């Protein structure tokens, strides 16, 4: 599929998709005769994974590392030691995601408390008489 359809399906801008290609995160699987970038379902899944990592504050390097781990785990011919090492890396990413989710929940709770405090203040405000 062409980049426009990929943008529609992922909710990412054309510019963002092109940037991810430039930095090597998601390189188009092919090019049309006219030079248009062509993407596969696998490319779309990769873009959606990157999109999920971004709001959790993962850097491009961390994103690249995770994608490398996932790519290697999907490749044939892994020996047990390499599979174990990759699984350990995946476990560390999962732990980092859990920690970031916990921090976001805490931030959300603080924001909700703040909003409730403002609503309560507005409700308790005494209207001033106009002169």
ZALO-371598 format. One record per residue (C-alpha): x, y, z; residue number from 1. Coordinates in steps of 0.001 Angstrom, whole numbers, plus 500000, padded with zeros to 6 digits. Layout:
KEKE    east   north      up    n
KEKE       X       Y       Z  NUM
...
//
This chain:
KEKE    east   north      up    n
KEKE  500000  500000  500000    1
KEKE  501101  503567  499436    2
KEKE  502062  505977  502181    3
KEKE  498713  507795  502156    4
KEKE  496812  504632  503004    5
KEKE  499376  503784  505668    6
KEKE  498933  507243  507183    7
KEKE  495159  506755  507242    8
KEKE  495421  503343  508844    9
KEKE  497955  504341  511488   10
KEKE  496896  507899  512259   11
KEKE  500475  509044  511616   12
KEKE  501328  511929  509340   13
KEKE  503093  511400  506034   14
KEKE  505990  513386  507418   15
KEKE  506293  511132  510470   16
KEKE  506206  507969  508359   17
KEKE  508879  509366  506056   18
KEKE  510989  510361  509075   19
KEKE  510769  506856  510528   20
KEKE  512022  505613  507170   21
KEKE  514907  508098  507166   22
KEKE  516064  507000  510626   23
KEKE  515695  503327  509712   24
KEKE  512796  502342  511967   25
KEKE  510377  501433  509171   26
KEKE  511866  501329  505725   27
KEKE  509289  500867  502949   28
KEKE  509267  497263  501767   29
KEKE  509356  498329  498116   30
KEKE  509027  501201  495681   31
KEKE  506621  501455  492788   32
KEKE  507875  502043  489249   33
KEKE  507060  505704  489827   34
KEKE  509200  505764  492980   35
KEKE  506328  505762  495499   36
KEKE  506993  504117  498839   37
KEKE  505133  500832  499248   38
KEKE  504369  499277  502623   39
KEKE  503193  495851  503765   40
KEKE  500912  494821  506624   41
KEKE  504059  494044  508582   42
KEKE  505282  497625  508031   43
KEKE  501942  498959  509277   44
KEKE  502164  496767  512396   45
KEKE  505681  498103  513005   46
KEKE  504461  501704  512688   47
KEKE  501627  501026  515124   48
KEKE  504112  499590  517633   49
KEKE  506266  502708  517327   50
KEKE  503158  504853  517771   51
KEKE  502395  503022  521022   52
KEKE  505935  503522  522338   53
KEKE  506112  507242  521671   54
KEKE  503699  508492  524371   55
KEKE  505509  506307  526889   56
KEKE  508642  508361  526346   57
KEKE  510819  505772  524637   58
KEKE  513653  507317  522650   59
KEKE  514306  506508  518999   60
KEKE  517302  504447  520089   61
KEKE  515219  502445  522564   62
KEKE  512563  501966  519897   63
KEKE  515225  500773  517456   64
KEKE  516562  498367  520095   65
KEKE  513116  496868  520757   66
KEKE  512401  496496  517044   67
KEKE  515762  494761  516661   68
KEKE  514918  492338  519453   69
KEKE  511516  491572  517927   70
KEKE  513012  491144  514451   71
KEKE  515666  488785  515756   72
KEKE  513113  486754  517745   73
KEKE  511086  486326  514550   74
KEKE  514065  485085  512561   75
KEKE  514771  481376  512131   76
KEKE  517808  479607  513445   77
KEKE  518133  481092  516917   78
KEKE  519989  478959  519393   79
KEKE  518694  478628  522947   80
KEKE  521247  481048  524423   81
KEKE  520434  483817  521954   82
KEKE  516692  483280  522395   83
KEKE  517119  483519  526180   84
KEKE  519162  486723  525878   85
KEKE  516569  488288  523563   86
KEKE  513746  487220  525855   87
KEKE  515574  488872  528768   88
KEKE  515781  492101  526762   89
KEKE  512080  491845  525973   90
KEKE  511369  491340  529685   91
KEKE  513294  494536  530486   92
KEKE  511196  496461  527978   93
KEKE  508035  495029  529499   94
KEKE  509196  496122  532962   95
KEKE  509940  499616  531633   96
KEKE  506475  499818  530067   97
KEKE  504846  498767  533343   98
KEKE  506813  501421  535254   99
KEKE  505867  504117  532748  100
KEKE  502209  503090  532894  101
KEKE  502296  503323  536696  102
KEKE  503824  506799  536482  103
KEKE  501159  507886  533997  104
KEKE  498395  506524  536258  105
KEKE  499853  508558  539119  106
KEKE  499947  511682  536940  107
KEKE  496355  511069  535860  108
KEKE  495224  510678  539472  109
KEKE  496900  513979  540378  110
KEKE  495310  515713  537388  111
KEKE  491866  514349  538290  112
KEKE  492304  515465  541901  113
KEKE  493311  518926  540708  114
KEKE  490281  519122  538413  115
KEKE  487979  518070  541255  116
KEKE  489513  520713  543494  117
KEKE  488869  523391  540866  118
KEKE  485268  522238  540382  119
KEKE  484707  522282  544135  120
KEKE  486185  525761  544370  121
KEKE  483949  527016  541585  122
KEKE  480896  525522  543280  123
KEKE  481827  527080  546631  124
KEKE  482493  530537  545212  125
KEKE  480060  533137  546485  126
KEKE  478680  535370  543746  127
KEKE  479605  539021  544265  128
KEKE  476915  541648  544257  129
KEKE  477245  544126  541400  130
KEKE  477357  547793  542269  131
//
